[in-house]
Amino acid sequence: MNKAWVKAILLLPFSVLVVVPSLVLYAAGYVWPGISLVFWALGLPLALFGLSLAVCCMRLFATHGEGTPAPWDPPRKLVRTGPYRYVRNPMILSVLILLLAEAALLGSGVILLLFLIFFLGKTLYFVLWEEKELEERFGEDYLRYKRHVPRWIPRTTAWDPETT
C-alpha cells in the first residue's frame, strides 16, 4: 500500500468512522449500555457487509480507476464495474452502512444522528460539486453512467455499459 492510500484511508474513512464518532460520543457523555442481542444481530452483519463493500470499492479505485478515494488523488479513469454497476457511490454507501452498524452495535442514537448528518452532507457535496467535476473530467461517459445508475438506492440488476 503506497503513501497516498495510507493518507487517504487515515484521513477519510478512519476519521469519519472512528475519530468523529468517538469525539461525538465523548461530548454526549455516552455510556455503553452493554450488548443488546437484537442490536448486535443487526449491527454485526451490517458491519461485515459495509467493510467488505469498502474494501471492494477501494480495490476497484486502485486497479480500474488508477487512483484513490481522496479528492487530492482521484481516480484517473471512471470506475463502472463491480458495485459501481448498481449504485454511483458505493464507497460512501459503505461508510453509511458502517455508521448504521456502529449505531446499532453501540446502541447510540447520537451515531444515528451523525449518520443522517453525514448522508445529507455527502448528498449536497455530490449534487453541488463532485458530480459537476466528474462531468467535466469524464464527459459523456459520466453523463451516460449517471443516467443509468442511481446515486444512493442500488439498481436491482447490474448496469451494462456495453448494451445501453
SEGU-578111 format. One record per residue: residue number from 1; z, x, y of N, C-alpha, C in turn; residue in three letters. Coordinates in Angstrom, 2 decimals. Each point is the difference from the previous one (the first is absolute). Layout:
 num     nup   neast  nnorth    caup  caeast canorth     cup   ceast  cnorth residuo
 NUM       Z       X       Y       Z       X       Y       Z       X       Y     ala
...
END
This chain:
 num     nup   neast  nnorth    caup  caeast canorth     cup   ceast  cnorth residuo
   1    0.00    0.86   -1.17    0.00   -0.86    1.17    0.00    0.90    1.24     met
   2   -0.96   -0.24    0.89   -0.09    0.87    1.17    0.94   -0.45    1.11     asn
   3    0.08    0.82    1.04    0.92   -0.22    1.11   -0.24   -1.33    0.71     lys
   4   -1.26   -0.38    0.17   -0.33   -1.26    0.68    0.56   -1.19   -0.77     ala
   5   -0.07    0.05   -1.33    0.53   -1.09   -0.82    1.52   -0.07    0.06     trp
   6    0.66    1.14   -0.07    1.46    0.02    0.08    0.44   -0.58    1.33     val
   7   -0.66    0.42    1.06    0.32   -0.50    1.35   -0.26   -1.51    0.08     lys
   8   -1.11   -0.47   -0.55   -0.34   -1.43    0.04    1.02   -0.82   -0.78     ala
   9    0.40    0.47   -1.17    0.95   -0.75   -0.82    1.39    0.01    0.62     ile
  10    0.43    1.14    0.53    1.33    0.07    0.60    0.10   -0.80    1.29     leu
  11   -1.04    0.04    0.79    0.06   -0.69    1.30   -0.30   -1.49   -0.09     leu
  12   -0.81   -0.41   -0.95   -0.39   -1.41   -0.02    0.80   -0.81   -1.02     leu
  13   -0.34    0.00   -1.28    0.74   -0.88   -0.92    1.48    0.34   -0.10     pro
  14    0.35    1.28    0.01    1.41    0.37   -0.12    0.81   -0.55    1.17     phe
  15   -0.54    0.12    1.20    0.75   -0.49    1.15    0.09   -1.53   -0.01     ser
  16   -1.08   -0.69   -0.40    0.01   -1.46   -0.02    0.86   -0.55   -1.13     val
  17    0.01    0.68   -1.13    0.71   -0.52   -1.18    1.40    0.56   -0.20     leu
  18    0.31    1.12    0.63    1.33    0.60   -0.21    0.76    0.15    1.32     val
  19   -0.59    0.72    0.95    0.73    0.32    1.22    0.30   -1.26    0.82     val
  20   -1.03   -0.76    0.35    0.22   -1.19    0.84    0.91   -1.02   -0.70     val
  21   -0.24   -0.35   -1.28    0.93   -0.94   -0.64    1.44    0.51   -0.03     pro
  22    0.18    1.29   -0.23    1.36    0.56   -0.02    0.67   -0.15    1.35     ser
  23   -0.74    0.30    1.06    0.56   -0.13    1.35    0.30   -1.46    0.34     leu
  24   -0.90   -0.89   -0.37    0.19   -1.43    0.26    1.22   -0.53   -0.77     val
  25    0.10    0.38   -1.27    1.16   -0.44   -0.79    1.30    0.56    0.56     leu
  26   -0.03    1.25    0.39    1.19    0.62    0.59    0.40   -0.72    1.29     tyr
  27   -0.98   -0.25    0.87    0.28   -0.67    1.28    0.50   -1.42   -0.21     ala
  28   -0.45   -0.65   -1.08    0.43   -1.37   -0.28    1.34   -0.06   -0.73     ala
  29    0.56    1.17   -0.33    1.27    0.02   -0.71   -0.13   -0.49   -1.44     gly
  30   -1.14    0.28   -0.60   -0.29   -0.48   -1.35    1.01    0.52   -1.02     tyr
  31    0.42   -0.90   -0.87    0.83    0.34   -1.15   -0.71   -0.55   -1.22     val
  32   -0.30    0.87   -0.95   -0.74   -0.42   -1.18    0.80   -1.03   -0.79     trp
  33   -0.61   -1.16   -0.28    0.74   -1.05   -0.71    0.12    0.24   -1.50     pro
  34   -0.58    1.06   -0.50    0.00    0.27   -1.43   -1.28   -0.50   -0.64     gly
  35   -0.12    0.23   -1.26   -1.23   -0.37   -0.72   -0.03   -1.51   -0.23     ile
  36   -1.10   -0.59    0.42   -0.29   -1.40   -0.29   -1.16    0.00   -1.00     ser
  37    0.24   -0.51   -1.19   -1.04    0.02   -1.02   -1.26   -0.71    0.46     leu
  38    0.14   -1.08    0.74   -1.17   -0.74    0.49   -0.78    0.86    0.98     val
  39    0.69    0.60    0.96   -0.69    0.83    0.99   -0.60    1.25   -0.65     phe
  40    0.69    0.59   -0.97   -0.54    1.18   -0.68   -1.17   -0.37   -0.89     trp
  41    0.05   -1.17   -0.61   -1.13   -0.45   -0.84   -1.24   -0.21    0.86     ala
  42    0.18   -0.33    1.25   -1.12   -0.15    0.93   -0.37    1.35    0.62     leu
  43    1.01    0.74    0.44   -0.23    1.23    0.75   -0.54    1.16   -0.80     gly
  44    0.47    0.17   -1.22   -0.45    1.14   -0.79   -1.50   -0.06   -0.34     leu
  45   -0.52   -1.13   -0.50   -1.46   -0.06   -0.23   -0.80    0.16    1.30     pro
  46    0.51   -0.57    1.09   -0.69    0.17    1.29   -0.03    1.48    0.39     leu
  47    1.11    0.70   -0.19    0.06    1.41    0.36   -0.98    0.82   -0.86     ala
  48   -0.04   -0.27   -1.28   -0.91    0.73   -0.89   -1.45   -0.28    0.35     leu
  49   -0.32   -1.27    0.27   -1.36   -0.36    0.38   -0.37    0.63    1.35     phe
  50    0.89   -0.11    0.99   -0.27    0.58    1.32   -0.18    1.50   -0.05     gly
  51    0.83    0.68   -0.77   -0.13    1.45   -0.13   -1.30    0.38   -0.70     leu
  52   -0.35   -0.72   -1.05   -1.27    0.27   -0.71   -1.19   -0.21    0.92     ser
  53    0.03   -1.07    0.76   -1.09   -0.29    0.93   -0.10    1.09    1.07     leu
  54    1.14    0.44    0.52    0.00    1.04    1.03   -0.60    1.30   -0.54     ala
  55    0.42    0.40   -1.19   -0.51    1.24   -0.59   -1.51   -0.11   -0.24     val
  56   -0.44   -1.14   -0.52   -1.43   -0.23   -0.24   -0.79    0.13    1.31     cys
  57    0.49   -0.64    1.05   -0.70    0.04    1.29   -0.05    1.40    0.58     cys
  58    1.10    0.73   -0.11    0.03    1.36    0.52   -1.00    0.90   -0.75     met
  59   -0.06   -0.18   -1.30   -0.97    0.78   -0.79   -1.43   -0.33    0.42     arg
  60   -0.28   -1.28    0.23   -1.35   -0.40    0.41   -0.34    0.57    1.38     leu
  61    0.98    0.02    0.91   -0.25    0.58    1.31   -0.35    1.48   -0.13     phe
  62    0.68    0.69   -0.90   -0.26    1.43   -0.19   -1.32    0.25   -0.70     ala
  63   -0.28   -0.76   -1.08   -1.19    0.28   -0.81   -1.27   -0.65    0.55     thr
  64    0.06   -1.26    0.37   -1.20   -0.70    0.48   -0.14    0.05    1.52     his
  65    1.13   -0.02    0.69   -0.05   -0.02    1.46    0.00    1.36    0.65     gly
  66    0.40    1.03   -0.77    0.07    1.36    0.52    0.88    0.10    1.24     glu
  67    1.19   -0.60   -0.09    0.96    0.05    1.11    1.35   -0.48   -0.46     gly
  68    0.86   -0.29    0.96    1.35   -0.48   -0.27    0.18   -1.37    0.64     thr
  69    1.13   -0.67   -0.25    0.27   -1.27    0.67    0.44    0.17    1.45     pro
  70    0.15    1.22    0.44    0.50    0.26    1.35   -1.11   -0.11    1.04     ala
  71    0.31   -0.58    1.15   -1.01   -0.13    1.06   -0.52    1.35    0.50     pro
  72    0.78    1.06   -0.13   -0.44    1.31    0.46   -0.91    0.70   -1.01     trp
  73   -0.11   -0.55   -1.22   -0.91    0.55   -1.02   -0.56   -1.14   -0.84     asp
  74   -0.75   -0.90    0.65   -0.47   -1.19   -0.72   -1.11    0.34   -1.00     pro
  75   -0.23   -0.89   -0.94   -1.10    0.22   -0.96   -1.33    0.14    0.75     pro
  76   -0.82    0.90   -0.49   -1.31    0.20    0.60   -1.04   -0.95   -0.59     arg
  77    0.33   -0.59   -1.14   -0.89   -0.97   -0.65    0.74   -1.31   -0.19     lys
  78   -0.73   -1.10    0.12    0.59   -1.33   -0.18    0.33   -0.20   -1.48     leu
  79    1.24   -0.33   -0.28    0.44   -0.23   -1.37   -0.19   -1.49   -0.32     val
  80   -0.83   -0.26   -1.02   -0.30   -1.39   -0.41    0.08   -0.13   -1.51     arg
  81    0.93    0.68   -0.61    0.15   -0.03   -1.44    1.45   -0.32   -0.36     thr
  82    0.26   -0.23   -1.28    1.36   -0.30   -0.44    0.54   -1.22    0.71     gly
  83    1.26    0.04    0.46    0.58   -1.17    0.67   -0.70   -0.35    1.31     pro
  84   -0.74    0.95    0.56   -0.74   -0.27    1.24   -1.15   -0.98   -0.23     tyr
  85   -0.32   -0.30   -1.22   -1.02   -1.01   -0.31    0.58   -1.41    0.08     arg
  86    1.32   -0.11    0.05    0.68   -1.29    0.04    0.59   -0.33    1.37     tyr
  87    0.49    1.02    0.68    0.69   -0.21    1.28   -0.22    1.24    0.87     val
  88   -0.16   -0.21    1.31   -0.34    1.11    0.90    1.13    0.98    0.24     arg
  89    1.23   -0.44   -0.13    1.14    0.86    0.34    1.00    0.13   -1.14     asn
  90   -0.46    0.43   -1.18    0.94    0.05   -1.13    1.12    1.02    0.18     pro
  91   -0.24    1.06    0.78    1.07    0.98    0.19    1.14   -0.62    0.80     met
  92   -0.33   -0.71    1.06    1.04   -0.65    0.79    0.59   -1.16   -0.80     ile
  93   -0.82   -0.68   -0.77    0.51   -1.06   -0.87    1.04    0.59   -0.96     leu
  94   -0.23    1.21   -0.50    0.97    0.63   -0.89    1.32    0.26    0.73     ser
  95   -0.07    0.40    1.26    1.22    0.22    0.79    0.72   -1.32    0.21     val
  96   -0.75   -1.06    0.29    0.61   -1.31    0.16    0.69   -0.46   -1.30     leu
  97   -0.66    0.21   -1.11    0.58   -0.35   -1.31    1.28    0.81   -0.24     ile
  98   -0.04    1.28    0.36    1.19    0.84   -0.18    1.14   -0.43    0.92     leu
  99   -0.32   -0.45    1.21    1.05   -0.52    0.88    0.61   -1.28   -0.58     leu
 100   -0.83   -0.87   -0.57    0.53   -1.19   -0.66    0.88    0.39   -1.19     leu
 101   -0.43    1.00   -0.74    0.80    0.48   -1.14    1.34    0.52    0.49     ala
 102    0.00    0.77    1.09    1.25    0.50    0.57    0.91   -1.15    0.42     glu
 103   -0.58   -0.99    0.66    0.79   -1.16    0.43    0.66   -0.67   -1.20     ala
 104   -0.76   -0.16   -1.08    0.54   -0.64   -1.20    1.06    0.89   -0.67     ala
 105   -0.33    1.27   -0.22    0.92    0.90   -0.70    1.31    0.20    0.76     leu
 106   -0.08   -0.03    1.32    1.20    0.20    0.82    0.63   -1.32    0.43     leu
 107   -0.67   -1.12   -0.33    0.52   -1.30    0.42    0.14   -0.06    1.52     gly
 108   -1.02    0.46    0.71    0.10    0.17    1.45   -1.00   -0.85    0.77     ser
 109    0.52   -0.92    0.78   -0.82   -0.78    0.91   -0.52    0.85    1.15     gly
 110    0.73    1.05    0.35   -0.42    0.89    1.09   -1.28    0.73   -0.40     val
 111   -0.10    0.42   -1.25   -1.23    0.66   -0.46   -1.13   -1.01   -0.07     ile
 112    0.31   -1.23   -0.33   -1.02   -1.06    0.02   -0.52   -0.20    1.43     leu
 113    0.88    0.05    0.96   -0.42   -0.08    1.41   -0.86    1.21    0.38     leu
 114    0.38    1.18   -0.49   -0.80    1.20    0.23   -1.40   -0.17   -0.61     leu
 115   -0.08   -0.58   -1.18   -1.28   -0.30   -0.64   -0.87   -0.86    0.93     phe
 116    0.56   -1.05    0.56   -0.75   -0.90    0.89   -0.47    0.72    1.26     leu
 117    0.88    0.80    0.58   -0.36    0.75    1.20   -1.12    1.00   -0.31     ile
 118    0.12    0.70   -1.12   -1.02    0.97   -0.41   -1.33   -0.70   -0.25     phe
 119    0.04   -1.14   -0.69   -1.23   -0.76   -0.26   -0.67   -0.43    1.30     phe
 120    0.75   -0.56    0.92   -0.58   -0.43    1.28   -0.53    1.20    0.79     leu
 121    0.76    1.08    0.02   -0.45    1.20    0.72   -1.28    0.58   -0.58     gly
 122   -0.08    0.08   -1.32   -1.20    0.54   -0.63   -1.19   -0.93    0.20     lys
 123    0.23   -1.30   -0.04   -1.09   -0.95    0.23   -0.57    0.20    1.41     thr
 124    0.87    0.10    0.98   -0.46    0.24    1.38   -0.73    1.34    0.10     leu
 125    0.54    1.01   -0.62   -0.62    1.32    0.02   -1.40   -0.05   -0.61     tyr
 126   -0.15   -0.67   -1.15   -1.31   -0.08   -0.64   -1.00   -0.75    0.87     phe
 127    0.43   -1.14    0.53   -0.90   -0.84    0.79   -0.38    0.67    1.32     val
 128    0.98    0.57    0.68   -0.25    0.54    1.34   -0.55    1.42    0.01     leu
 129    0.25    0.79   -1.04   -0.43    1.38    0.06   -0.75    0.47   -1.24     trp
 130    0.64   -0.01   -1.16   -0.58    0.67   -1.15   -1.35   -0.57   -0.43     glu
 131   -0.12   -1.32   -0.06   -1.28   -0.58   -0.45   -1.13    0.35    0.96     glu
 132    0.27    0.03    1.29   -1.02    0.39    0.98   -0.40    1.46   -0.21     lys
 133    0.99    0.84   -0.25   -0.26    1.42   -0.22   -0.82    0.21   -1.29     glu
 134    0.31   -0.76   -1.04   -0.75    0.10   -1.25   -1.44   -0.51    0.18     leu
 135   -0.17   -1.03    0.82   -1.35   -0.49    0.30   -0.82    1.09    0.69     glu
 136    0.63    0.72    0.92   -0.70    1.08    0.70   -0.33    1.15   -0.95     glu
 137    0.95    0.37   -0.86   -0.20    1.14   -0.91   -0.98   -0.29   -1.13     arg
 138    0.09   -1.21   -0.58   -0.78   -0.29   -1.20   -1.10   -1.04    0.21     phe
 139   -0.07   -0.57    1.20   -1.09   -0.92    0.36   -0.17   -1.19   -0.92     gly
 140   -1.25   -0.25   -0.37   -0.36   -1.17   -0.80    0.70   -0.01   -1.36     glu
 141    0.24    1.18   -0.57    0.71    0.05   -1.29    1.36   -0.67    0.09     asp
 142    0.74    0.32    1.08    1.32   -0.60    0.16   -0.11   -1.48    0.35     tyr
 143   -0.94   -0.36    0.86   -0.16   -1.41    0.37   -0.31   -0.85   -1.23     leu
 144   -0.85    0.49   -0.87   -0.34   -0.71   -1.24    1.23   -0.11   -0.90     arg
 145    0.71    1.10   -0.12    1.24    0.02   -0.79    1.00   -1.02    0.56     tyr
 146    0.16    0.01    1.30    0.93   -0.90    0.69   -0.36   -1.48   -0.23     lys
 147   -1.30   -0.29   -0.06   -0.45   -1.39   -0.24    0.35   -0.47   -1.41     arg
 148    0.06    0.91   -0.96    0.18   -0.38   -1.40    1.41    0.20   -0.55     his
 149    0.79    0.84    0.64    1.33    0.33   -0.54    1.06   -0.38    1.03     val
 150    0.96   -0.86   -0.38    1.01   -0.44    0.95    1.02    1.07    0.36     pro
 151    0.63   -0.19    1.15    0.96    0.97    0.52    1.29    0.05   -0.85     arg
 152    0.58   -1.15   -0.33    1.32   -0.03   -0.65    0.04   -0.69   -1.35     trp
 153   -0.65   -1.14   -0.15    0.06   -0.76   -1.25   -1.13    0.48   -0.89     ile
 154    0.32    0.63   -1.14   -1.07    0.56   -0.84   -0.97   -1.06   -0.54     pro
 155   -1.24    0.41   -0.14   -1.01   -0.83   -0.66    0.41   -0.19   -1.45     arg
 156   -0.51   -1.05   -0.63    0.30   -0.20   -1.42   -0.92    0.84   -0.89     thr
 157   -1.16    0.38    0.54   -0.91    0.86   -0.74   -0.34    1.21    0.87     thr
 158   -0.31    1.08   -0.64   -0.35    1.22    0.73   -1.33   -0.16    0.72     ala
 159   -0.03    0.48    1.25   -1.25   -0.01    0.76   -0.87    1.13   -0.52     trp
 160   -1.26   -0.30   -0.21   -0.96    1.00   -0.44   -0.98    0.28    1.13     asp
 161    0.15    1.15    0.67   -0.89    0.30    1.13   -1.46    0.14   -0.38     pro
 162   -0.27    0.16   -1.28   -1.38    0.14   -0.45   -0.72   -1.34   -0.10     glu
 163    0.75   -1.10   -0.12   -0.65   -1.30   -0.19    0.07   -0.91    1.22     thr
 164    0.87    0.29    0.97    0.08   -0.85    1.20   -0.12    0.80    1.26     thr
END
